[in-house]
């Protein structure tokens, strides 16, 4: 279900893209659609997590993000609500002052790249390629 917490440790062994976004930012929408295409191309080796940083109650955001996921046709992208520590910049992801911000976590669970701004499918492919398993 959209908005629910996710445990990153469960994704170890896969490349993970975390995309910090706001649901009302068009650049975020475009980046998420492009990341979804890349996730569909690498279903077994890449996980995409969309991390919504908008303020609001968890219940309201979860309901909104369920509709958001359907409208953007996010089938492989998991959409979650950012915690207070993420919004405050005190999480292991560090400060995320701009959206969209795309963070690549390699298969060992280490943040390997952070890119701020709009990314297209080609740029996302190039970003994740080194973190994918051979043949992934």
Protein Blocks (a to p, Z undefined) as FASTA:
>chain_A
ZZiacdfklmgoiacddddddfkbmklmmmmmmmmmmmmmmmmlcccddddfbgcdfklm
mmmmmmmmmmnopakbccddddfklmnopafnlpafbccddddddfkopafbdcedjddf
klmmmmmmmmpcehZZ
